[in-house]
Amino acid sequence: DMETVESHTQVEWDEEAEEPVRAQHVYVDEVTCIGCTNCAMIAQSTFFMEGEHGRARVFQQWGDDDETIEVAIQTCPVDCIHYVPYDELKRLEIERRQQNI
């Protein structure tokens, strides 16, 4: 269920290196997001519009190719989509559970 899944739990992991395959991950600052739907329309396998507050959220890290995700990020009118390392992504998604918008 996209509404409840946290993208850090879906990150592809390198078992030998004991770290994520990718160094950077995509995160939407939902407090800043204005719900324009640009990212969710462009990169539909990465972003969706969260139902309760109508803000964008990542449900699958790198669900789309790099170029498509970059276009989605660049079209954000409020620059609320950021690349973050895995540890920060995990922290931000866990903190979001208690977030009030």
N, CA, C and O atoms as a GROMACS GRO file, in nm:
protein
  404
    1ASP      N    1   0.084  -0.119   0.000
    1ASP     CA    2   0.000   0.000   0.000
    1ASP      C    3   0.089   0.125   0.000
    1ASP      O    4   0.166   0.146   0.093
    2MET      N    5   0.077   0.207  -0.104
    2MET     CA    6   0.162   0.326  -0.116
    2MET      C    7   0.144   0.423   0.000
    2MET      O    8   0.238   0.493   0.036
    3GLU      N    9   0.026   0.429   0.057
    3GLU     CA   10  -0.001   0.524   0.164
    3GLU      C   11   0.080   0.493   0.290
    3GLU      O   12   0.112   0.584   0.367
    4THR      N   13   0.112   0.367   0.312
    4THR     CA   14   0.179   0.330   0.437
    4THR      C   15   0.324   0.288   0.420
    4THR      O   16   0.400   0.290   0.517
    5VAL      N   17   0.364   0.249   0.300
    5VAL     CA   18   0.502   0.204   0.280
    5VAL      C   19   0.599   0.322   0.293
    5VAL      O   20   0.570   0.432   0.246
    6GLU      N   21   0.712   0.296   0.356
    6GLU     CA   22   0.818   0.396   0.364
    6GLU      C   23   0.927   0.352   0.268
    6GLU      O   24   0.972   0.237   0.272
    7SER      N   25   0.969   0.443   0.181
    7SER     CA   26   1.059   0.404   0.072
    7SER      C   27   1.193   0.349   0.121
    7SER      O   28   1.256   0.271   0.050
    8HIS      N   29   1.238   0.388   0.241
    8HIS     CA   30   1.366   0.335   0.288
    8HIS      C   31   1.361   0.184   0.310
    8HIS      O   32   1.464   0.118   0.309
    9THR      N   33   1.241   0.131   0.330
    9THR     CA   34   1.228  -0.014   0.349
    9THR      C   35   1.234  -0.090   0.217
    9THR      O   36   1.245  -0.213   0.217
   10GLN      N   37   1.228  -0.018   0.106
   10GLN     CA   38   1.228  -0.080  -0.027
   10GLN      C   39   1.360  -0.059  -0.101
   10GLN      O   40   1.372  -0.098  -0.217
   11VAL      N   41   1.458   0.002  -0.036
   11VAL     CA   42   1.586   0.034  -0.100
   11VAL      C   43   1.662  -0.094  -0.134
   11VAL      O   44   1.671  -0.187  -0.053
   12GLU      N   45   1.717  -0.097  -0.256
   12GLU     CA   46   1.799  -0.211  -0.298
   12GLU      C   47   1.929  -0.210  -0.217
   12GLU      O   48   1.996  -0.108  -0.207
   13TRP      N   49   1.962  -0.326  -0.161
   13TRP     CA   50   2.072  -0.336  -0.066
   13TRP      C   51   2.182  -0.427  -0.120
   13TRP      O   52   2.155  -0.534  -0.176
   14ASP      N   53   2.307  -0.385  -0.103
   14ASP     CA   54   2.424  -0.466  -0.138
   14ASP      C   55   2.462  -0.545  -0.012
   14ASP      O   56   2.519  -0.489   0.081
   15GLU      N   57   2.431  -0.673  -0.012
   15GLU     CA   58   2.452  -0.756   0.108
   15GLU      C   59   2.600  -0.768   0.145
   15GLU      O   60   2.635  -0.768   0.263
   16GLU      N   61   2.687  -0.778   0.044
   16GLU     CA   62   2.830  -0.791   0.072
   16GLU      C   63   2.888  -0.665   0.134
   16GLU      O   64   2.962  -0.672   0.232
   17ALA      N   65   2.853  -0.552   0.079
   17ALA     CA   66   2.904  -0.423   0.130
   17ALA      C   67   2.825  -0.375   0.251
   17ALA      O   68   2.869  -0.284   0.322
   18GLU      N   69   2.710  -0.437   0.275
   18GLU     CA   70   2.622  -0.399   0.386
   18GLU      C   71   2.582  -0.252   0.379
   18GLU      O   72   2.584  -0.180   0.479
   19GLU      N   73   2.545  -0.209   0.258
   19GLU     CA   74   2.501  -0.072   0.236
   19GLU      C   75   2.411  -0.069   0.114
   19GLU      O   76   2.408  -0.164   0.035
   20PRO      N   77   2.336   0.041   0.098
   20PRO     CA   78   2.250   0.051  -0.020
   20PRO      C   79   2.332   0.052  -0.149
   20PRO      O   80   2.447   0.097  -0.150
   21VAL      N   81   2.273   0.001  -0.256
   21VAL     CA   82   2.339  -0.001  -0.386
   21VAL      C   83   2.368   0.142  -0.433
   21VAL      O   84   2.474   0.169  -0.489
   22ARG      N   85   2.272   0.233  -0.409
   22ARG     CA   86   2.289   0.374  -0.448
   22ARG      C   87   2.326   0.458  -0.326
   22ARG      O   88   2.282   0.431  -0.214
   23ALA      N   89   2.407   0.560  -0.350
   23ALA     CA   90   2.451   0.648  -0.241
   23ALA      C   91   2.345   0.751  -0.204
   23ALA      O   92   2.334   0.791  -0.089
   24GLN      N   93   2.267   0.794  -0.302
   24GLN     CA   94   2.167   0.899  -0.279
   24GLN      C   95   2.026   0.846  -0.305
   24GLN      O   96   2.005   0.757  -0.388
   25HIS      N   97   1.931   0.903  -0.232
   25HIS     CA   98   1.791   0.863  -0.243
   25HIS      C   99   1.706   0.989  -0.252
   25HIS      O  100   1.751   1.098  -0.218
   26VAL      N  101   1.584   0.973  -0.297
   26VAL     CA  102   1.496   1.086  -0.323
   26VAL      C  103   1.399   1.104  -0.206
   26VAL      O  104   1.339   1.007  -0.159
   27TYR      N  105   1.384   1.228  -0.159
   27TYR     CA  106   1.293   1.258  -0.048
   27TYR      C  107   1.215   1.386  -0.079
   27TYR      O  108   1.272   1.483  -0.128
   28VAL      N  109   1.085   1.384  -0.050
   28VAL     CA  110   1.001   1.502  -0.067
   28VAL      C  111   0.976   1.565   0.070
   28VAL      O  112   0.929   1.498   0.162
   29ASP      N  113   1.008   1.692   0.083
   29ASP     CA  114   0.975   1.768   0.204
   29ASP      C  115   0.826   1.803   0.193
   29ASP      O  116   0.790   1.900   0.127
   30GLU      N  117   0.742   1.724   0.258
   30GLU     CA  118   0.598   1.740   0.242
   30GLU      C  119   0.543   1.868   0.303
   30GLU      O  120   0.436   1.915   0.263
   31VAL      N  121   0.615   1.926   0.397
   31VAL     CA  122   0.570   2.053   0.455
   31VAL      C  123   0.581   2.164   0.351
   31VAL      O  124   0.496   2.253   0.345
   32THR      N  125   0.685   2.158   0.270
   32THR     CA  126   0.708   2.259   0.166
   32THR      C  127   0.626   2.232   0.040
   32THR      O  128   0.590   2.325  -0.031
   33CYS      N  129   0.596   2.106   0.013
   33CYS     CA  130   0.521   2.066  -0.106
   33CYS      C  131   0.386   2.137  -0.111
   33CYS      O  132   0.318   2.150  -0.010
   34ILE      N  133   0.350   2.183  -0.232
   34ILE     CA  134   0.220   2.251  -0.250
   34ILE      C  135   0.118   2.163  -0.321
   34ILE      O  136   0.007   2.208  -0.351
   35GLY      N  137   0.154   2.038  -0.347
   35GLY     CA  138   0.060   1.945  -0.406
   35GLY      C  139   0.030   1.968  -0.553
   35GLY      O  140  -0.081   1.942  -0.599
   36CYS      N  141   0.128   2.018  -0.628
   36CYS     CA  142   0.104   2.052  -0.769
   36CYS      C  143   0.090   1.929  -0.858
   36CYS      O  144   0.036   1.941  -0.968
   37THR      N  145   0.135   1.815  -0.817
   37THR     CA  146   0.130   1.685  -0.885
   37THR      C  147   0.232   1.668  -0.998
   37THR      O  148   0.232   1.564  -1.063
   38ASN      N  149   0.318   1.766  -1.024
   38ASN     CA  150   0.414   1.755  -1.134
   38ASN      C  151   0.498   1.627  -1.122
   38ASN      O  152   0.505   1.550  -1.218
   39CYS      N  153   0.560   1.605  -1.007
   39CYS     CA  154   0.651   1.491  -0.993
   39CYS      C  155   0.576   1.359  -1.010
   39CYS      O  156   0.626   1.267  -1.074
   40ALA      N  157   0.457   1.350  -0.952
   40ALA     CA  158   0.379   1.227  -0.959
   40ALA      C  159   0.329   1.199  -1.101
   40ALA      O  160   0.309   1.083  -1.137
   41MET      N  161   0.309   1.302  -1.179
   41MET     CA  162   0.267   1.283  -1.318
   41MET      C  163   0.386   1.243  -1.406
   41MET      O  164   0.370   1.166  -1.501
   42ILE      N  165   0.503   1.295  -1.377
   42ILE     CA  166   0.622   1.269  -1.459
   42ILE      C  167   0.686   1.135  -1.423
   42ILE      O  168   0.714   1.055  -1.512
   43ALA      N  169   0.709   1.110  -1.297
   43ALA     CA  170   0.777   0.988  -1.251
   43ALA      C  171   0.678   0.904  -1.169
   43ALA      O  172   0.687   0.898  -1.047
   44GLN      N  173   0.586   0.842  -1.238
   44GLN     CA  174   0.475   0.772  -1.174
   44GLN      C  175   0.513   0.646  -1.100
   44GLN      O  176   0.435   0.596  -1.019
   45SER      N  177   0.631   0.593  -1.126
   45SER     CA  178   0.676   0.473  -1.055
   45SER      C  179   0.764   0.507  -0.935
   45SER      O  180   0.817   0.417  -0.869
   46THR      N  181   0.779   0.636  -0.907
   46THR     CA  182   0.860   0.682  -0.793
   46THR      C  183   0.777   0.763  -0.695
   46THR      O  184   0.784   0.741  -0.574
   47PHE      N  185   0.697   0.858  -0.747
   47PHE     CA  186   0.620   0.950  -0.663
   47PHE      C  187   0.470   0.921  -0.672
   47PHE      O  188   0.422   0.870  -0.773
   48PHE      N  189   0.399   0.953  -0.566
   48PHE     CA  190   0.252   0.952  -0.568
   48PHE      C  191   0.204   1.066  -0.480
   48PHE      O  192   0.282   1.124  -0.404
   49MET      N  193   0.077   1.098  -0.490
   49MET     CA  194   0.019   1.203  -0.408
   49MET      C  195  -0.045   1.138  -0.286
   49MET      O  196  -0.141   1.062  -0.298
   50GLU      N  197   0.008   1.168  -0.171
   50GLU     CA  198  -0.041   1.114  -0.044
   50GLU      C  199  -0.183   1.165  -0.022
   50GLU      O  200  -0.210   1.284  -0.040
   51GLY      N  201  -0.273   1.077   0.017
   51GLY     CA  202  -0.416   1.109   0.021
   51GLY      C  203  -0.463   1.203   0.130
   51GLY      O  204  -0.553   1.284   0.106
   52GLU      N  205  -0.406   1.195   0.248
   52GLU     CA  206  -0.457   1.275   0.361
   52GLU      C  207  -0.432   1.424   0.343
   52GLU      O  208  -0.521   1.505   0.370
   53HIS      N  209  -0.313   1.461   0.298
   53HIS     CA  210  -0.278   1.602   0.287
   53HIS      C  211  -0.256   1.647   0.143
   53HIS      O  212  -0.236   1.766   0.118
   54GLY      N  213  -0.259   1.553   0.048
   54GLY     CA  214  -0.241   1.587  -0.092
   54GLY      C  215  -0.101   1.631  -0.129
   54GLY      O  216  -0.082   1.711  -0.220
   55ARG      N  217  -0.004   1.578  -0.057
   55ARG     CA  218   0.137   1.614  -0.083
   55ARG      C  219   0.206   1.497  -0.154
   55ARG      O  220   0.165   1.382  -0.140
   56ALA      N  221   0.310   1.529  -0.229
   56ALA     CA  222   0.388   1.426  -0.299
   56ALA      C  223   0.469   1.346  -0.198
   56ALA      O  224   0.510   1.395  -0.093
   57ARG      N  225   0.491   1.218  -0.234
   57ARG     CA  226   0.571   1.130  -0.150
   57ARG      C  227   0.639   1.027  -0.239
   57ARG      O  228   0.582   0.985  -0.340
   58VAL      N  229   0.758   0.985  -0.202
   58VAL     CA  230   0.827   0.878  -0.272
   58VAL      C  231   0.779   0.746  -0.214
   58VAL      O  232   0.784   0.726  -0.093
   59PHE      N  233   0.733   0.656  -0.302
   59PHE     CA  234   0.695   0.524  -0.254
   59PHE      C  235   0.794   0.416  -0.300
   59PHE      O  236   0.803   0.310  -0.238
   60GLN      N  237   0.867   0.444  -0.408
   60GLN     CA  238   0.966   0.349  -0.458
   60GLN      C  239   1.090   0.425  -0.502
   60GLN      O  240   1.087   0.499  -0.600
   61GLN      N  241   1.199   0.407  -0.427
   61GLN     CA  242   1.325   0.470  -0.465
   61GLN      C  243   1.368   0.421  -0.602
   61GLN      O  244   1.377   0.301  -0.626
   62TRP      N  245   1.394   0.516  -0.693
   62TRP     CA  246   1.443   0.486  -0.827
   62TRP      C  247   1.348   0.393  -0.903
   62TRP      O  248   1.392   0.304  -0.976
   63GLY      N  249   1.218   0.416  -0.884
   63GLY     CA  250   1.118   0.340  -0.959
   63GLY      C  251   1.120   0.376  -1.106
   63GLY      O  252   1.082   0.294  -1.191
   64ASP      N  253   1.163   0.496  -1.137
   64ASP     CA  254   1.179   0.542  -1.274
   64ASP      C  255   1.328   0.557  -1.303
   64ASP      O  256   1.410   0.550  -1.212
   65ASP      N  257   1.362   0.576  -1.431
   65ASP     CA  258   1.503   0.595  -1.464
   65ASP      C  259   1.552   0.730  -1.412
   65ASP      O  260   1.472   0.820  -1.383
   66ASP      N  261   1.683   0.742  -1.401
   66ASP     CA  262   1.745   0.862  -1.342
   66ASP      C  263   1.701   0.991  -1.411
   66ASP      O  264   1.672   1.090  -1.344
   67GLU      N  265   1.695   0.989  -1.543
   67GLU     CA  266   1.659   1.110  -1.618
   67GLU      C  267   1.516   1.154  -1.588
   67GLU      O  268   1.490   1.273  -1.572
   68THR      N  269   1.425   1.059  -1.582
   68THR     CA  270   1.284   1.091  -1.553
   68THR      C  271   1.270   1.150  -1.414
   68THR      O  272   1.197   1.248  -1.394
   69ILE      N  273   1.340   1.092  -1.318
   69ILE     CA  274   1.335   1.145  -1.180
   69ILE      C  275   1.394   1.285  -1.176
   69ILE      O  276   1.340   1.373  -1.108
   70GLU      N  277   1.502   1.307  -1.246
   70GLU     CA  278   1.564   1.440  -1.248
   70GLU      C  279   1.469   1.543  -1.310
   70GLU      O  280   1.461   1.655  -1.260
   71VAL      N  281   1.399   1.507  -1.416
   71VAL     CA  282   1.300   1.598  -1.476
   71VAL      C  283   1.190   1.629  -1.374
   71VAL      O  284   1.149   1.744  -1.361
   72ALA      N  285   1.144   1.528  -1.303
   72ALA     CA  286   1.041   1.549  -1.201
   72ALA      C  287   1.090   1.646  -1.093
   72ALA      O  288   1.016   1.734  -1.051
   73ILE      N  289   1.213   1.629  -1.050
   73ILE     CA  290   1.271   1.717  -0.948
   73ILE      C  291   1.283   1.859  -1.001
   73ILE      O  292   1.248   1.955  -0.931
   74GLN      N  293   1.330   1.873  -1.124
   74GLN     CA  294   1.351   2.006  -1.182
   74GLN      C  295   1.220   2.081  -1.207
   74GLN      O  296   1.219   2.204  -1.209
   75THR      N  297   1.110   2.009  -1.225
   75THR     CA  298   0.982   2.076  -1.251
   75THR      C  299   0.909   2.117  -1.122
   75THR      O  300   0.806   2.184  -1.128
   76CYS      N  301   0.962   2.079  -1.007
   76CYS     CA  302   0.898   2.116  -0.880
   76CYS      C  303   0.906   2.268  -0.862
   76CYS      O  304   1.016   2.324  -0.858
   77PRO      N  305   0.792   2.335  -0.851
   77PRO     CA  306   0.794   2.481  -0.840
   77PRO      C  307   0.845   2.534  -0.706
   77PRO      O  308   0.878   2.652  -0.695
   78VAL      N  309   0.851   2.449  -0.605
   78VAL     CA  310   0.896   2.495  -0.472
   78VAL      C  311   1.024   2.424  -0.425
   78VAL      O  312   1.063   2.436  -0.309
   79ASP      N  313   1.088   2.350  -0.514
   79ASP     CA  314   1.214   2.281  -0.484
   79ASP      C  315   1.209   2.201  -0.355
   79ASP      O  316   1.297   2.213  -0.269
   80CYS      N  317   1.106   2.119  -0.341
   80CYS     CA  318   1.091   2.043  -0.217
   80CYS      C  319   1.139   1.898  -0.228
   80CYS      O  320   1.123   1.820  -0.134
   81ILE      N  321   1.197   1.861  -0.343
   81ILE     CA  322   1.245   1.725  -0.362
   81ILE      C  323   1.398   1.727  -0.356
   81ILE      O  324   1.464   1.805  -0.425
   82HIS      N  325   1.452   1.640  -0.269
   82HIS     CA  326   1.596   1.644  -0.242
   82HIS      C  327   1.659   1.506  -0.253
   82HIS      O  328   1.593   1.404  -0.230
   83TYR      N  329   1.787   1.503  -0.289
   83TYR     CA  330   1.867   1.381  -0.279
   83TYR      C  331   1.928   1.377  -0.140
   83TYR      O  332   1.988   1.474  -0.094
   84VAL      N  333   1.912   1.264  -0.073
   84VAL     CA  334   1.966   1.248   0.062
   84VAL      C  335   2.030   1.110   0.073
   84VAL      O  336   1.990   1.017   0.003
   85PRO      N  337   2.131   1.095   0.162
   85PRO     CA  338   2.188   0.963   0.186
   85PRO      C  339   2.088   0.873   0.259
   85PRO      O  340   1.991   0.922   0.318
   86TYR      N  341   2.110   0.743   0.255
   86TYR     CA  342   2.016   0.647   0.312
   86TYR      C  343   1.984   0.675   0.459
   86TYR      O  344   1.867   0.674   0.498
   87ASP      N  345   2.085   0.699   0.541
   87ASP     CA  346   2.060   0.719   0.684
   87ASP      C  347   1.968   0.839   0.708
   87ASP      O  348   1.882   0.835   0.796
   88GLU      N  349   1.987   0.945   0.630
   88GLU     CA  350   1.901   1.062   0.644
   88GLU      C  351   1.760   1.031   0.593
   88GLU      O  352   1.662   1.075   0.654
   89LEU      N  353   1.749   0.958   0.483
   89LEU     CA  354   1.617   0.918   0.432
   89LEU      C  355   1.540   0.841   0.539
   89LEU      O  356   1.424   0.871   0.566
   90LYS      N  357   1.605   0.744   0.599
   90LYS     CA  358   1.539   0.664   0.702
   90LYS      C  359   1.494   0.751   0.818
   90LYS      O  360   1.381   0.739   0.865
   91ARG      N  361   1.582   0.839   0.864
   91ARG     CA  362   1.548   0.929   0.976
   91ARG      C  363   1.430   1.018   0.939
   91ARG      O  364   1.336   1.032   1.018
   92LEU      N  365   1.434   1.078   0.821
   92LEU     CA  366   1.326   1.169   0.778
   92LEU      C  367   1.193   1.097   0.764
   92LEU      O  368   1.089   1.150   0.803
   93GLU      N  369   1.195   0.976   0.709
   93GLU     CA  370   1.069   0.902   0.693
   93GLU      C  371   1.012   0.858   0.827
   93GLU      O  372   0.890   0.856   0.845
   94ILE      N  373   1.097   0.823   0.920
   94ILE     CA  374   1.049   0.786   1.054
   94ILE      C  375   0.993   0.909   1.125
   94ILE      O  376   0.888   0.901   1.189
   95GLU      N  377   1.062   1.023   1.115
   95GLU     CA  378   1.013   1.147   1.176
   95GLU      C  379   0.880   1.191   1.114
   95GLU      O  380   0.796   1.250   1.182
   96ARG      N  381   0.861   1.162   0.986
   96ARG     CA  382   0.739   1.202   0.916
   96ARG      C  383   0.615   1.136   0.976
   96ARG      O  384   0.505   1.189   0.964
   97ARG      N  385   0.631   1.024   1.039
   97ARG     CA  386   0.517   0.954   1.101
   97ARG      C  387   0.444   1.044   1.201
   97ARG      O  388   0.322   1.036   1.216
   98GLN      N  389   0.519   1.131   1.269
   98GLN     CA  390   0.462   1.219   1.371
   98GLN      C  391   0.438   1.360   1.320
   98GLN      O  392   0.399   1.448   1.398
   99GLN      N  393   0.462   1.384   1.193
   99GLN     CA  394   0.457   1.518   1.136
   99GLN      C  395   0.314   1.567   1.120
   99GLN      O  396   0.226   1.493   1.076
  100ASN      N  397   0.292   1.692   1.156
  100ASN     CA  398   0.163   1.757   1.134
  100ASN      C  399   0.181   1.862   1.027
  100ASN      O  400   0.267   1.950   1.037
  101ILE      N  401   0.098   1.853   0.924
  101ILE     CA  402   0.107   1.951   0.814
  101ILE      C  403  -0.004   2.051   0.828
  101ILE      O  404  -0.016   2.142   0.746
   0.00000   0.00000   0.00000
